[in-house]
Amino acid sequence: MDLAKSVLFLLDKRFDGSQRVRRLHGLVNEACGQASEAEVIYTEMLSKDPTNVLASKRLIAQLKARGQLHLATQELVTYLDTHSNDFEAWLELSHLYLLQHLYQQAAFCLEEVILQQPANHYFHLLYAEIQYTMGHLDVALKELLRVVELSTDNVRAFYGVKLTADRILAELKQQTPSKPHQSSGKRDHASSSGLRIEQVPQQATLERLSELATERLVSAYNRAGETSKKIAEQWLKE
Amino acid sequence: MSGLVESTDQAMFLDPAIRDWVLFPITIIMVLVGVFRHQLTILMTGEPPKPDIKDIRQGKALMRGQLLAQNNSYISAPAFIERKRYLCEAYEEGKYLKNKDAKDQSAANLMADPKNMEAMMDGMKKQMMGIVPQTLIMGWIQFFFSGFILIKLPFPLGVRFKQMLQSGIMTPNMDVRWVSSLSWYFINLFGLRGVFSLILGGENSADGTRDMTAMSTMGAMGQQPGQPQDYNKQFLSMKDSLSIVYHEWDLENIEQRVFVKYGKQARIFKSSRK
């Protein structure tokens, strides 16, 4: 801490009135536990220049650290109203929503992120997991497959694929078998248990997907250590 | 200045004093004036004007629309439709516009905005800074260094250039390749651009050629940097382009693509049943 302060002093002398130095001041204050002083610094920076990104972000981060998630969310939404192309902020907002179990909003934020970074498989993964949590198994499956396509042998994604495919199959089995077998590939099902599985692929495809997932997982774990391999095998057998 | 015309090739022997006292000084003066101009421009314009928060909002809202149109295939249909609807509505209402009442104003009215006046004045000042030194140097060269030949150009030129490049010397027969000091000035003007970018780095205001292009566009004063772009029009055009986007979800055929990728399937079947 003393080192930080002495360095900060030197910086202040050299770069007088610099925005970054002010922010560092705020950070040091925060680290020392003087949150209110830091807040004063940031609000002052913002009043001088409402477009200052650093200050707004620090304020929001402070709110989050204090646990005032609701306020933090509100502030972040205001920030994003202006700077709608800051995908990291969208990501942060999605995390905030997840902390408050607001899955639909979180999914929306992730969609914004995906719009800006469509090739990043991690965002698709997060999105898929949220959709799975919400019960939208069809979307989840598609997104997981996208992840698998973008990043070969992604273990987390393959787990997801297997889980989702199996769950959909279980759901389908539960459907009344009186429904005539349609020749069209995709079938629309309104699940009775509230899971949304419209537009799912054919049963055969689902089974193949599940098999593929199992196979890839097995091959991935064959390269891994013994203990994790055993655990994985057990899980896969169920 | 002695000049001996020897053959039809017109090989002339020039006094080396010319080289010492004209060639180098002109170059040095131009470099110095350029650097001086650059520093002065920095002094005058100060920091680049910070964009207003409403301006940022406008710009980013537009970018959001662009992104949506560009990457629409990566999000699912309902998500896309929802955003499209929201954005089209917002653009129509002018929700993101800086001042909503200005929606119907014409471009001429927008000039009355005080901020634009400032920005335009800045642009004009910059141009003045460019023109004045050029004119001064040209006049100075004409005054002091006229009436003699300075250099021989390594490449031949047409006869029409004779008037411009040999301005002080009335000789009907001399090759156009022998030129006066004014042409050396012009050569320097274009050539020192490279030198300036080395000394002053990248975006420098010592460049003569940029002023020349600025001068030629000053006549068509329509969209000068001071003039704000008409966001309302841009929003409306973005709305139009969004409404005609045909959304096709990239993930429609993904199961097949995954199978192909992992070698379970030879190729993608484009069948009617998906």
HADDOCK unambig.tbl for C-alpha pairs under 7 A between the chains (distance, minus, plus):
assign (segid A and resid 50 and name CA) (segid B and resid 53 and name CA) 6.44 0.50 0.50
assign (segid A and resid 51 and name CA) (segid B and resid 53 and name CA) 5.43 0.50 0.50
assign (segid A and resid 82 and name CA) (segid B and resid 56 and name CA) 6.75 0.50 0.50
assign (segid A and resid 82 and name CA) (segid B and resid 57 and name CA) 4.40 0.50 0.50
assign (segid A and resid 83 and name CA) (segid B and resid 57 and name CA) 6.28 0.50 0.50
assign (segid A and resid 83 and name CA) (segid B and resid 60 and name CA) 6.26 0.50 0.50
assign (segid A and resid 84 and name CA) (segid B and resid 60 and name CA) 5.94 0.50 0.50
assign (segid A and resid 84 and name CA) (segid B and resid 61 and name CA) 6.69 0.50 0.50
assign (segid A and resid 84 and name CA) (segid B and resid 64 and name CA) 6.85 0.50 0.50
assign (segid A and resid 85 and name CA) (segid B and resid 60 and name CA) 6.39 0.50 0.50
assign (segid A and resid 85 and name CA) (segid B and resid 64 and name CA) 6.71 0.50 0.50
assign (segid A and resid 111 and name CA) (segid B and resid 75 and name CA) 6.63 0.50 0.50
assign (segid A and resid 115 and name CA) (segid B and resid 67 and name CA) 6.77 0.50 0.50
assign (segid A and resid 115 and name CA) (segid B and resid 68 and name CA) 6.65 0.50 0.50
assign (segid A and resid 115 and name CA) (segid B and resid 71 and name CA) 5.79 0.50 0.50
assign (segid A and resid 115 and name CA) (segid B and resid 74 and name CA) 6.81 0.50 0.50
assign (segid A and resid 116 and name CA) (segid B and resid 67 and name CA) 6.77 0.50 0.50
assign (segid A and resid 118 and name CA) (segid B and resid 74 and name CA) 6.40 0.50 0.50
assign (segid A and resid 142 and name CA) (segid B and resid 251 and name CA) 6.32 0.50 0.50
assign (segid A and resid 142 and name CA) (segid B and resid 254 and name CA) 6.91 0.50 0.50
assign (segid A and resid 145 and name CA) (segid B and resid 254 and name CA) 6.65 0.50 0.50
assign (segid A and resid 145 and name CA) (segid B and resid 255 and name CA) 6.86 0.50 0.50
assign (segid A and resid 145 and name CA) (segid B and resid 258 and name CA) 6.77 0.50 0.50
assign (segid A and resid 146 and name CA) (segid B and resid 254 and name CA) 6.85 0.50 0.50
assign (segid A and resid 149 and name CA) (segid B and resid 258 and name CA) 5.83 0.50 0.50
assign (segid A and resid 184 and name CA) (segid B and resid 273 and name CA) 5.49 0.50 0.50
assign (segid A and resid 185 and name CA) (segid B and resid 273 and name CA) 4.87 0.50 0.50
assign (segid A and resid 185 and name CA) (segid B and resid 274 and name CA) 5.05 0.50 0.50
assign (segid A and resid 186 and name CA) (segid B and resid 274 and name CA) 6.31 0.50 0.50
